[in-house]
Amino acid sequence: MIEPMEEPQQLFAIHFRSLWKARNEHQWNNKQEEVSQLIERAHIVLHEWSWARNSSHDYNDIPPGSLILCTKPPVGFLKCNVDFASS
């Protein structure tokens, strides 16, 4: 299903990204995915991206505990944030 925010260019780019990720998974981890998995992942990522860039979204529909805010470290300490993503 194509939502109004999803332009053909966005759909092309996100499907291409999903295809590239599947190619890398096959090349480097010997994992194969079904086409339906690639399409589903692409639409999930596009939906999340569209939601994140929408400035009018409601933060009340974020599950409790899933939003982690960065804080300044105490004086005299260094802080190193590390991100990790997996799909």
C-alpha positions in Angstrom: 0.0 0.0 0.0 1.4 3.4 -1.0 0.7 6.2 1.4 0.4 9.8 0.1 3.8 10.7 1.5 5.5 7.9 -0.4 6.7 9.3 -3.6 8.0 7.0 -6.4 11.6 8.2 -5.8 11.3 7.3 -2.1 10.0 3.9 -2.9 12.7 3.2 -5.4 15.4 4.4 -3.0 14.2 2.3 -0.1 13.7 -0.8 -2.2 17.1 -0.4 -3.6 18.6 0.0 -0.1 16.7 -3.2 1.0 18.0 -5.1 -2.0 21.6 -3.8 -1.3 21.3 -5.0 2.3 20.1 -8.4 1.2 23.0 -8.6 -1.3 25.5 -7.8 1.5 23.8 -10.4 3.8 24.2 -13.0 1.1 27.7 -12.0 0.2 29.2 -11.6 3.7 27.0 -13.8 6.0 25.7 -16.4 3.5 22.1 -15.5 4.3 19.3 -15.5 1.7 16.0 -13.6 2.0 12.7 -14.0 0.3 11.6 -11.1 -1.9 8.6 -10.6 0.4 11.1 -10.0 3.3 12.9 -7.3 1.3 9.7 -5.5 0.4 8.4 -5.7 3.9 11.6 -4.4 5.4 11.6 -1.5 2.8 8.1 -0.5 3.7 8.8 -0.6 7.5 12.0 1.5 7.1 10.1 4.0 4.9 7.2 4.2 7.4 9.6 4.8 10.3 11.6 7.4 8.3 8.4 9.2 7.3 7.2 9.2 10.9 10.6 10.5 12.2 10.7 13.4 9.8 7.1 14.5 10.5 7.4 17.3 13.0 3.7 16.9 14.1 3.8 13.4 15.4 2.5 12.6 18.8 5.2 11.4 21.3 2.4 9.7 23.4 2.3 6.8 21.0 5.9 5.9 21.6 6.1 2.7 23.8 7.2 3.4 27.4 10.9 2.8 27.8 11.8 2.9 24.1 12.8 6.6 24.1 16.3 7.1 25.5 17.5 10.7 26.0 21.1 11.6 26.1 22.3 13.4 29.2 25.5 15.3 30.0 28.1 13.4 32.0 29.0 14.6 35.4 31.9 17.1 35.7 35.2 15.3 35.3 33.8 12.4 33.3 33.9 11.7 29.6 31.0 10.1 27.8 31.1 8.1 24.6 27.8 7.2 22.9 27.7 4.2 20.7 24.8 3.4 18.4 24.0 -0.1 17.1 21.3 -1.1 14.6 20.2 -4.5 13.3 17.5 -5.6 11.1 
